[in-house]
């Protein structure tokens, strides 16, 4: 085993490769590209108009922008992204007519952004306005800084913990009293016991639908009874907000750190900015800030060419402004430290745990949720503040996104969670799943979870959808369907398969009965692995002229956007159909595991077994469906 220092040196070199690749992709898409090209790449909205603006949480300006052309154009904007908002004035120097912000929401052709500035720009009425996606370098810097710190450790608790997490030492347990909670099943209670007794590390492996979040929330609740405060983290803002919401429902005082634009409305009241605004001393703080701004503004009204008396006057005004600024800072520090001290749980993203307010804080326990989706360098950021680490996740579901092929190949796609499941026997796997009918559960259980998953009584007894199959694989082999590549996006699509899928979905709804679907609010998820296929499926669906009520129950999206969600019925279109048996990133079978395990009551898969069969997993899937009498040739459907 390599020594700790060279381990982190190697990890740093992989991170830099990823950083470089990410930056290069950004430059190719944005920096060196004209506006029409940027729009095609999905990284620019232009032109946009300002619909409205208001002061939001944290006294920050929120703008609502709307694009006026190319309404159907696919894009890469999503909540939490950093953007540049600018006026295209025709001048070469864009810097003077641009401002950065963070996306609060994206809804069809509208976008909310929170400006990183106290004032509205004066160019807002000049020229045509546009918005570009920006590159987030801060996360990379923080990850690199963390790895540097870890490489220098030679003794102490952090070094000890690092040695355990790198598999060089075994984690220890300390016998402790763990309650048996009636709200948890036997294995979930076992997981709680392992968490309570862990001296260094506990790992909870939560396959789909096994109640990982429930177990985690109850465990945090129990640990908070024993410790004054814990840190709860996850790779994405969405995952953090789910925990914040559920912890708050349980009556836990939870403080959410992070930019207000990156916090969902459901938990905004738990954010630091909202808590400061609700604090008894906030009124006083606003008054002092106002005075500071007044004095500063008056001081700056003095022109450069004034005489001695004016200079003195300006100096006094700036001194007074400085006094009010110091007073405001003191007040704010007082407010924030009291909020931090009183919080039972502090919650933030992995990178967000570098927050300046947490600089000198060490937590006895740090929880990392969805650790199977986290880049290893990001996981180490909260670990710097930990005495012990609890990781929950599932390494058989979506891995972290790695853009650099070389970095992925050399190990960046292996997560710290996955490594530690291999190093230690400290993990507990939750086995009872509450989501899928047993027929849907059987294959993922066999292939990914050593056949250990059991369907809970509620999943067994869940009513099947009337008059339709619970599971089916529709095979398009021999139908002559051919995948194509979109020349602009280089993404794969398959027109015939897409049309067949939508026809099957609508025939399925018709067989169930539209009235039944609407009155019982039966939800449908349509999943495909490629963005171009998603666009095609959406277009074909829109052509069918369905009622708004029915459309609201059908979601068409990639696997990534369904992570953590579930639907009554799932339709998967595998898209790939070629003579070379080339299946691209369907090779990462974990993505297909996620797609299949979103289904509660029905799972329909459509694909070309001749193409997919080049891979053992898909071969076994088709065989499993055949043995379960859930196989059907597309020929039968087309020509029946």
C-alpha positions in Angstrom: 0.0 0.0 0.0 1.4 3.4 -0.9 2.1 5.9 1.9 -0.5 8.5 2.7 1.5 11.4 1.1 1.9 9.8 -2.3 -1.8 8.6 -2.2 -2.9 12.2 -2.0 -0.3 13.4 -4.5 -1.8 10.9 -7.0 -5.4 11.9 -6.2 -4.4 15.6 -6.7 -3.0 14.8 -10.1 -6.3 13.1 -11.1 -8.3 16.0 -9.8 -6.1 18.4 -11.9 -6.8 16.3 -15.0 -10.5 16.5 -14.3 -10.3 20.3 -13.6 -8.4 20.8 -16.9 -10.9 18.8 -18.9 -13.9 20.5 -17.4 -12.3 23.9 -18.0 -11.5 23.0 -21.6 -15.0 21.8 -22.3 -16.3 25.1 -20.9 -13.9 27.1 -23.0 -14.9 25.2 -26.2 -18.6 25.7 -25.5 -18.5 29.3 -24.3 -15.3 31.4 -24.4 -14.3 30.9 -27.9 -17.8 30.7 -29.4 -20.2 33.1 -31.0 -23.7 33.5 -29.5 -25.5 31.3 -32.1 -23.1 28.4 -31.4 -23.4 28.9 -27.6 -27.2 28.7 -27.9 -26.9 25.4 -29.8 -24.6 24.0 -27.1 -27.2 24.9 -24.5 -25.0 27.2 -22.5 -26.5 30.6 -23.5 -29.9 32.2 -23.5 -30.0 35.2 -25.8 -31.9 37.6 -26.0 -33.6 37.6 -22.6 -35.9 40.2 -21.1 -36.2 41.1 -17.4 -39.8 40.2 -16.2 -39.4 41.3 -12.7 -36.9 41.9 -9.8 -37.3 41.8 -6.0 -35.2 41.6 -2.9 -35.0 38.0 -1.7 -33.5 36.1 1.2 -30.2 37.5 2.5 -31.1 41.0 1.1 -30.0 39.8 -2.4 -31.6 40.9 -5.7 -33.5 38.2 -7.5 -34.2 38.8 -11.2 -36.7 36.8 -13.3 -35.5 36.5 -16.9 -37.3 35.1 -19.9 -36.0 34.1 -23.3 -38.0 35.3 -26.2 -36.7 33.0 -29.0 -35.6 29.3 -29.4 -38.1 28.3 -26.7 -37.7 24.5 -27.5 -33.9 24.6 -27.6 -32.4 22.1 -25.1 -30.0 23.7 -22.5 -27.7 22.9 -19.6 -28.9 25.6 -17.1 -30.1 24.2 -13.8 -30.6 25.5 -10.2 -27.4 26.3 -8.3 -25.3 27.0 -11.5 -23.2 30.1 -11.7 -24.0 32.4 -14.6 -22.9 35.6 -16.3 -25.7 38.1 -17.0 -24.6 40.7 -19.6 -25.6 43.4 -22.0 -24.5 42.9 -25.6 -23.6 46.5 -26.2 -21.3 45.8 -29.1 -18.2 46.9 -27.1 -15.2 44.6 -27.0 -14.9 44.8 -23.2 -17.8 42.8 -22.0 -16.5 42.9 -18.4 -18.0 46.3 -17.7 -21.4 45.3 -18.9 -21.7 41.9 -17.1 -22.4 40.7 -13.6 -22.3 37.2 -12.0 -25.2 35.4 -10.3 -26.6 32.1 -9.2 -29.5 30.3 -10.8 -32.4 29.9 -8.3 -34.8 28.1 -10.7 -35.4 27.2 -14.3 -39.0 26.8 -15.5 -39.4 26.3 -19.3 -38.4 29.6 -20.8 -38.0 31.5 -17.5 -35.1 31.6 -15.2 -34.6 33.2 -11.7 -31.1 34.4 -10.8 -29.8 35.8 -7.6 -27.2 38.6 -8.4 -23.8 38.6 -6.6 -24.1 42.4 -6.3 -26.0 44.8 -4.1 -27.3 47.0 -7.0 -29.1 46.5 -10.3 -26.6 47.2 -13.1 -27.1 50.5 -14.9 -26.7 48.8 -18.3 -29.9 46.7 -17.7 -31.7 49.0 -20.2 -28.8 49.1 -22.7 -28.5 46.8 -25.6 -29.7 43.2 -25.7 -29.4 41.1 -22.6 -28.0 37.6 -22.5 -27.0 34.9 -20.0 -24.1 32.5 -20.1 -23.3 29.5 -18.0 -20.0 30.0 -16.1 -17.3 27.7 -14.9 -17.2 26.9 -11.2 -13.5 26.9 -10.2 -14.0 27.4 -6.5 -15.0 23.8 -5.9 -11.8 22.5 -7.6 -9.6 24.9 -5.6 -11.2 23.8 -2.3 -10.8 20.1 -3.2 -7.1 20.7 -4.1 -6.5 22.6 -0.9 -8.0 19.8 1.2 -5.9 17.1 -0.5 -2.8 19.2 0.2 -3.7 19.4 4.0 -4.2 15.6 4.1 -0.9 14.9 2.4 0.9 16.8 5.2 -0.7 14.9 8.1 1.7 12.8 10.1 0.0 12.4 13.5 -3.2 13.3 15.4 -6.9 12.3 15.0 -7.2 13.4 11.4 -4.2 11.3 10.4 -5.6 8.3 12.3 -9.0 8.6 10.6 -7.2 9.0 7.2 -5.3 5.7 7.8 -8.6 3.9 8.5 -10.3 5.4 5.4 -7.4 4.4 3.2 -7.7 0.8 4.4 -4.5 0.7 6.4 -6.1 0.3 9.8 -9.4 -1.3 10.9 -12.1 0.9 12.3 -13.1 0.2 16.0 -16.4 0.0 17.7 -17.3 0.9 21.3 -20.2 -0.9 22.9 -22.9 1.6 23.6 -26.7 1.6 24.2 -28.5 1.8 21.0 -32.3 2.0 21.3 -34.6 -0.3 19.2 -36.9 2.1 17.4 -40.4 0.8 16.5 -40.4 3.0 13.3 -37.4 1.0 11.9 -37.3 -2.7 10.7 -34.7 -5.1 12.2 -31.9 -4.4 9.7 -32.5 -0.6 9.9 -32.2 -0.9 13.7 -29.0 -2.9 13.2 -27.6 0.0 11.1 -28.6 2.4 13.9 -26.6 0.3 16.4 -23.6 0.2 14.1 -23.7 4.0 13.8 -24.0 4.6 17.5 -21.2 2.1 18.3 -18.7 3.2 15.6 -15.6 4.9 17.0 -14.2 5.8 13.6 -16.4 4.7 10.7 -19.8 3.2 9.9 -21.2 2.5 6.4 -24.8 2.0 5.6 -25.5 0.5 2.2 -29.0 1.4 1.1 -30.3 -0.3 -2.1 -33.3 1.3 -3.8 -36.5 1.6 -1.8 -34.9 0.2 1.4 -35.5 3.3 3.5 -32.0 4.6 3.6 -33.1 8.2 4.2 -35.5 7.1 7.0 -32.7 5.2 8.7 -30.3 8.1 8.3 -32.8 10.7 9.7 -33.5 8.5 12.8 -29.8 7.9 13.3 -29.0 11.6 13.2 -31.8 12.2 15.7 -30.3 9.6 18.1 -26.8 10.9 17.7 -27.9 14.4 18.4 -29.2 13.2 21.8 -25.7 12.1 22.7 -23.7 14.9 21.1 -24.4 18.6 21.1 -24.1 19.1 17.4 -23.4 17.1 14.2 -22.5 18.0 10.6 -24.7 16.5 7.9 -23.5 16.7 4.2 -24.2 15.3 0.7 -22.7 15.9 -2.7 -25.7 17.9 -4.2 -27.9 20.7 -2.9 -31.0 18.7 -3.7 -29.8 15.8 -1.5 -28.9 18.2 1.4 -32.4 19.8 1.2 -34.2 16.5 1.4 -32.4 15.8 4.7 -33.0 19.3 6.0 -36.7 19.0 5.3 -37.0 15.7 7.0 -34.9 16.6 10.0 -36.9 19.8 10.5 -40.2 17.7 10.4 -38.7 15.6 13.2 -38.4 18.8 15.3 -34.6 19.0 15.0 -33.0 22.5 15.0 -31.2 22.3 11.7 -29.3 25.2 10.1 -28.7 25.0 6.3 -25.5 26.7 5.1 -25.2 27.7 1.4 -26.1 30.4 -1.1 -29.8 31.2 -0.8 -30.2 30.6 -4.6 -29.0 27.0 -4.1 -31.5 26.2 -1.3 -35.0 25.1 -2.3 -38.0 27.1 -1.2 -39.2 24.2 1.0 -36.3 24.6 3.4 -35.3 28.3 2.9 -36.6 29.1 6.4 -33.8 26.8 7.7 -31.1 28.7 5.8 -28.6 30.9 7.6 -29.8 34.0 5.7 -33.4 33.5 6.6 -32.5 32.8 10.3 -30.5 36.0 10.4 -33.4 38.0 9.0 -35.7 36.5 11.6 -33.3 37.2 14.5 -34.3 39.8 17.2 -31.2 41.9 16.4 -31.8 42.0 12.6 -33.7 45.3 12.7 -30.8 47.0 14.5 -28.3 45.4 12.0 -30.2 46.9 9.0 -30.3 50.3 10.6 -26.5 50.3 11.2 -25.8 49.0 7.6 -28.0 51.7 6.2 -26.0 54.4 8.1 -22.8 52.9 6.8 -24.0 53.0 3.2 -25.3 56.6 3.6 -22.0 57.9 5.0 -20.0 56.1 2.3 -22.2 57.4 -0.5 -21.9 61.0 0.7 -18.1 60.6 1.0 -17.8 59.3 -2.6 -19.8 62.2 -4.0 -16.7 64.4 -3.5 -14.9 64.9 -6.7 -11.1 64.3 -7.2 -10.2 68.0 -7.6 -11.5 69.3 -4.2 -9.5 71.4 -1.7 -8.1 70.8 1.8 -11.4 71.4 3.7 -13.4 69.0 1.5 -10.6 66.4 1.8 -10.9 66.6 5.6 -14.6 66.3 5.4 -14.4 63.3 3.2 -11.9 61.7 5.5 -14.2 62.2 8.5 -17.2 60.8 6.6 -15.2 57.7 5.6 -14.0 57.2 9.2 -17.6 57.4 10.4 -18.7 55.0 7.6 -15.9 52.6 8.8 -17.2 52.8 12.4 -20.7 51.8 11.3 -19.3 49.0 9.1 -17.4 47.6 12.1 -20.5 47.8 14.2 -22.5 46.0 11.5 -19.9 43.3 11.3 -19.9 42.8 15.0 -23.6 42.6 15.2 -23.7 40.1 12.3 -21.0 37.9 13.9 -23.0 38.0 17.2 -26.2 36.9 15.4 -24.5 34.1 13.3 -22.5 32.7 16.1 -25.6 32.4 18.4 -27.4 30.6 15.5 -24.5 28.3 14.9 -24.0 27.4 18.5 -27.7 26.6 19.0 -28.1 24.4 15.9 -28.3 20.7 16.6 -27.5 19.9 13.0 -25.5 22.0 10.6 -26.3 20.9 7.0 -24.4 21.7 3.8 -22.9 20.2 0.6 -19.5 18.5 0.7 -17.8 21.5 -0.9 -20.0 23.9 1.2 -18.5 22.4 4.4 -15.5 24.7 3.7 -17.8 27.6 4.8 -15.8 30.3 6.6 -18.2 30.0 9.6 -17.1 26.4 10.1 -13.4 27.2 9.9 -12.4 26.3 13.4 -15.3 23.8 14.2 -14.6 20.1 14.7 -17.6 17.7 15.0 -17.6 14.5 16.8 -19.7 13.0 14.0 -19.9 13.9 10.3 -22.6 12.3 8.2 -22.0 12.0 4.4 -25.2 10.9 2.6 -25.2 9.7 -1.1 -21.5 9.0 -0.7 -21.7 6.6 -3.6 -22.3 9.7 -5.9 -19.5 11.8 -4.5 -16.1 12.5 -6.0 -13.5 11.3 -3.5 -11.7 14.7 -3.2 -15.0 16.3 -2.3 -15.7 13.7 0.5 -12.5 14.7 2.3 -13.6 18.3 2.8 -16.0 17.6 5.6 -13.8 14.7 6.9 -11.2 17.4 7.9 -13.7 18.5 10.5 -14.6 15.0 11.8 -13.7 12.8 14.7 -15.7 10.0 13.1 -17.5 9.5 9.8 -20.8 7.9 8.9 -21.3 7.2 5.2 -24.5 6.2 3.6 -25.2 5.5 -0.1 -25.3 2.8 -2.7 -22.3 2.1 -5.0 -24.5 0.1 -7.3 -26.4 3.3 -8.3 -25.3 6.4 -10.1 -21.6 7.1 -9.8 -20.2 10.7 -9.7 -19.8 12.4 -13.1 -16.2 12.4 -14.3 -15.5 14.3 -17.5 -11.9 13.3 -18.0 -11.6 9.9 -19.5 -8.0 9.6 -18.3 -8.8 10.6 -14.8 -11.8 8.2 -14.6 -9.6 5.3 -16.0 -6.9 6.0 -13.4 -9.2 5.9 -10.5 -11.2 9.1 -10.0 -14.5 7.3 -10.7 -13.9 5.0 -7.7 -15.5 6.6 -4.7 -14.3 6.7 -1.1 -17.6 4.9 -0.2 -16.9 2.1 -2.7 -13.3 1.7 -1.5 -14.3 1.5 2.1 -17.0 -1.1 1.4 -14.1 -3.2 0.0 -11.6 -2.4 2.8 -13.8 -3.1 5.9 -16.6 -5.2 7.1 -18.3 -2.2 8.8 -21.1 -1.8 6.3 -24.7 -2.9 7.0 -26.9 -3.4 3.9 -30.5 -2.6 4.3 -32.4 -5.5 2.8 -36.1 -4.9 3.0 -37.4 -2.7 0.1 -40.8 -0.9 0.2 -41.0 0.3 -3.4 -41.1 -2.4 -6.1 -43.4 -5.3 -6.7 -41.4 -8.5 -6.2 -41.5 -9.2 -10.0 -39.7 -5.9 -10.6 -37.3 -6.3 -7.7 -36.1 -9.9 -8.6 -33.5 -9.1 -11.3 -31.8 -6.1 -9.7 -31.7 -8.0 -6.5 -30.0 -11.0 -8.2 -27.5 -9.0 -10.2 -26.5 -6.2 -7.9 -27.4 -7.2 -4.3 -26.4 -10.9 -4.1 -30.1 -11.8 -4.1 -30.5 -10.3 -0.6 -33.4 -7.9 -1.2 -36.8 -8.8 0.2 -40.0 -7.2 -0.7 -41.8 -5.7 2.3 -45.4 -6.8 2.8 -46.6 -3.3 1.6 -44.7 -3.8 -1.7 -46.0 -7.4 -2.1 -49.6 -6.2 -1.5 -49.4 -3.1 -3.6 -52.1 -3.3 -6.2 -50.9 -4.0 -9.7 -52.2 -1.7 -12.5 -55.4 -3.2 -14.0 -55.2 -5.3 -17.1 -51.5 -4.8 -17.9 -48.3 -6.7 -17.4 -46.2 -5.9 -14.3 -43.0 -6.4 -16.2 -42.1 -6.7 -19.9 -39.1 -6.6 -22.2 -40.1 -5.7 -25.8 -37.4 -6.8 -28.2 -36.8 -4.8 -31.4 -34.1 -7.2 -32.7 -34.7 -7.9 -36.4 -37.1 -4.9 -36.9 -34.4 -3.0 -38.8 -34.5 0.0 -36.3 -31.3 2.0 -36.6 -29.8 4.4 -34.2 -28.6 7.8 -35.6 -26.3 10.5 -34.2 -27.4 14.1 -33.9 -24.7 16.0 -35.8 -24.8 19.1 -33.5 -25.0 17.5 -30.0 -23.2 14.2 -31.0 -25.9 12.5 -28.9 -27.6 9.2 -30.1 -31.3 8.8 -30.9 -33.5 6.1 -32.4 -36.6 7.4 -34.1 -38.5 4.1 -34.7 -37.8 2.9 -31.1 -38.9 6.3 -29.7 -42.2 6.2 -31.6 -42.8 2.5 -30.6 -42.2 3.4 -26.9 -44.7 6.3 -26.9 -47.3 4.2 -28.8 -46.9 1.4 -26.2 -47.1 4.0 -23.3 -50.4 5.3 -24.7 -51.8 1.9 -25.4 -50.9 0.9 -21.9 -52.8 4.0 -20.5 -55.7 3.1 -22.6 -55.8 -0.5 -21.4 -55.5 0.6 -17.7 -58.3 3.2 -18.5 -57.7 6.9 -18.6 -60.3 7.6 -16.0 -58.6 5.1 -13.6 -55.2 6.8 -14.3 -56.5 10.3 -13.6 -58.6 9.5 -10.6 -55.8 7.5 -8.9 -53.1 9.9 -10.1 -51.0 7.1 -11.6 -47.5 8.5 -12.4 -45.4 7.4 -15.4 -41.7 7.9 -15.9 -40.1 7.5 -19.4 -36.3 7.1 -19.2 -33.7 7.0 -22.0 -29.9 7.2 -21.7 -29.3 9.9 -24.3 -30.4 13.6 -24.4 -31.2 13.4 -28.1 -33.6 10.5 -27.5 -35.2 12.4 -24.6 -35.9 15.3 -27.0 -37.3 13.0 -29.6 -39.6 11.2 -27.0 -40.9 14.6 -25.8 -41.6 15.8 -29.3 -43.5 12.5 -30.2 -45.5 12.8 -27.0 -46.4 16.4 -27.7 -47.6 15.3 -31.2 -50.2 13.1 -29.6 -52.3 16.0 -28.3 -52.8 14.6 -24.7 -54.8 16.5 -22.1 -52.8 18.7 -19.7 -54.1 16.5 -16.8 -52.6 13.4 -18.4 -49.3 15.1 -19.5 -48.8 16.3 -15.9 -48.5 12.6 -14.9 -45.9 11.7 -17.5 -42.2 12.6 -16.9 -39.7 12.1 -19.8 -36.1 12.4 -18.7 -32.6 10.9 -18.3 -31.6 8.5 -15.6 -29.8 11.2 -13.6 -32.8 13.3 -13.2 -34.8 10.3 -11.7 -32.2 9.6 -9.1 -33.9 9.2 -5.7 -37.4 9.3 -7.3 -40.1 6.7 -8.0 -43.1 6.4 -10.3 -46.0 3.9 -10.5 -44.9 2.8 -14.0 -41.5 3.1 -15.7 -40.8 2.8 -19.4 -37.2 2.5 -20.4 -36.0 2.9 -24.0 -32.4 1.6 -24.4 -32.0 3.5 -27.8 -28.9 1.6 -29.0 -29.4 -0.5 -32.2 -26.4 -1.2 -34.4 -24.6 -4.1 -36.1 -21.4 -3.8 -34.1 -23.0 -4.5 -30.7 -21.8 -1.0 -29.6 -23.7 0.1 -26.4 -21.7 3.2 -25.3 -22.3 4.3 -21.8 -25.1 1.7 -21.3 -22.0 -0.4 -20.3 -22.2 1.4 -16.9 -24.9 -1.0 -15.8 -25.4 1.0 -12.5 -27.4 3.5 -14.6 -29.7 0.8 -15.8 -30.1 -0.4 -12.2 -31.3 3.1 -11.2 -33.7 3.3 -14.2 -35.3 -0.1 -13.4 -35.6 0.4 -9.7 -37.7 3.7 -10.0 -40.8 1.5 -10.7 -43.4 0.7 -8.1 -46.1 -1.2 -10.0 -44.9 -1.6 -13.6 -41.7 -1.8 -15.6 -41.6 -1.9 -19.4 -38.3 -2.0 -21.3 -37.8 -1.6 -25.0 -34.5 -2.5 -26.7 -32.6 -4.4 -29.3 -31.4 -7.7 -27.7 -29.0 -8.3 -30.7 -27.1 -5.1 -29.8 -27.5 -5.2 -26.0 -26.7 -8.9 -25.9 -23.0 -8.2 -26.5 -23.0 -7.3 -22.7 -23.5 -10.1 -20.1 -25.8 -8.0 -17.9 -28.3 -7.3 -20.7 -28.1 -10.8 -21.9 -29.0 -12.0 -18.5 -31.8 -9.4 -18.3 -33.4 -10.7 -21.5 -33.0 -14.3 -20.3 -34.6 -13.4 -17.0 -37.6 -11.8 -18.7 -38.0 -14.8 -21.0 -38.0 -17.2 -18.1 -40.6 -15.0 -16.3 -42.8 -15.0 -19.3 -42.2 -11.2 -19.6 -40.6 -11.2 -23.1 -42.3 -10.0 -26.2 -41.0 -9.5 -29.8 -41.8 -6.0 -31.2 -42.7 -7.8 -34.4 -45.8 -9.1 -32.7 -46.9 -5.6 -31.7 -46.2 -4.1 -35.1 -47.8 -6.7 -37.2 -50.5 -8.0 -34.9 
